[in-house]
Each structure stands twice: as C-alpha cells, then as structure tokens.
Amino acid sequence: MSEQKTELTMYQIADQFIALANQLSQQENDIGKVGTAMRFASARFNAFEAAIKSTNLAAEKDNALEWFSNEFKAMLNENLDDHIANPPVPAQQPADDAVKMFKAD
C-alpha cells in the first residue's frame, strides 16, 4: 500500500495563519497589533523568499518589490470586496484608532 501525500492548498495554509491570528487577537485583545505583526511577518518572509529565488537580489530588488506589492494589492482588493459584500461582526472593538481611520463617516 502506497502512502498518499496530501498537499495543503494555499487557502488551507492561509486559514492556519488566520486561525493563529484570531487566537492572538483574542489573547492580546488588540487586532491592530496582530495585523501589524502579520504584515511584518509577511514582509520578512517574502523578503526571504525573494532572496532564495533571486540570483542577484540587489539588481532584482525593484522588480521583486513591485511583484510582491502587486500580489498583495490584488489579494487585499479581493478580500475587501468580500468583506463589503459580507460584513464581519467584530468579536472585539479595536484597542486603538488605527482601524477606525478607514471607516467612512
């Protein structure tokens, strides 16, 4: 009998990160801090990914920055549209005003 390798999809892996972020948000009671930490972690890991994939990161830095930025913008846009169509009910109020600045009055 052969072992079947089960590969996780990008969405399944993302769901694991989101589950951890939700857990940390409850623990810290600060969704802004967790969001900032996730963005920093993503930037740090993406820089590592670019360094591993590049033969000359100094020469390819601008292209890498543009590519990762465009990828993030497209993903963020898609998810913002989803939350516009299906507004979430916050489990907690933000601990600071950082998120409120995006709200339309």
N, C-alpha and C positions, 0 to 999 in steps of 0.2 A: 504494500500500500504506500503510495507516494504522499508526501506532505504537500498540501496546497498552500502556497504563500498568499497571504491576504494583505494586499497593499492598501493603505489608507488613502482616501482621496484628499485633495486639497481642502475640501469643505469639512471633512471629518477631523483633519488636523486643526483647522481653524476653530472648529467647535470645541476642541480640547483647550485651546488658548482662551477662548471666550469663557468657558466654564471656570477656568482658573481666575480670569479677570473678575468674573462675577463673585467668586468666593473672596478674593482680595478686597473687592469693593465693599462687601458686607463686613469683612473683618476690619478694614480701615475706616469705614463709613465716609469714604471720600472718592467718589467716582472720577473726579478730576485728576487726583494724584495717580490713580491706577491707569487712566487714559494716557497721561503724560509718560508714565513708566512704560506702557506698551509701545507708544510711539518711539521712545528712546531705544527700547529693546529691538524693535523692528529696524530702526535705522542702523543700529550697531550690527545686527545680524546681516542686514542687506549689504553693509559695507564689507563685512567678512565674505559674503557670497561673491561680491564683485571682485574682491582681491583674489579669491580662489580661482575664479573663472577667467581672470584677465592675465594676459601675458605682459602688459605694461599699464598698470593702473594709473600711473601719473599721466600718461598720454590719453588714456581712455576715461579719465575721471568725469569730464563734462558729459560725455555720451552716457556713462553709467548713471550719473545724476539725473539726466533728462529721462532716461528709460525708466528708472525706478519711480521718479516723480510722476510720470505719465501713468504708470501702472497703478500707483496709489490713488491718483486723482480719479481714474476710471472706476476703481473699486469703491472709493468713497462716494462718488456720484451715484452709483447703482444702489448702495446701501442707504443713502439719504433718501432717494426716491422710494425705496421700500418702506422707510420709516414715515415718510409723508403719507403714503397710502395706508399704512398700518401703524398708527402712532403707538409707541410703547407706553405702558403705565409704569412710571418710575417707582421702584421699591423704596427709594430714599430720595430725599431732597439733596441737591448738591451742597457740599460744605462751604463752597466759596462762590463768587460771582462769575468765574471763568466761563461756565457753560451758559449762564444767563445772557451773556453779551450777544449770543447768537439768536436769541428769541426776538421775534418781531413784536413790536408793541402796537 
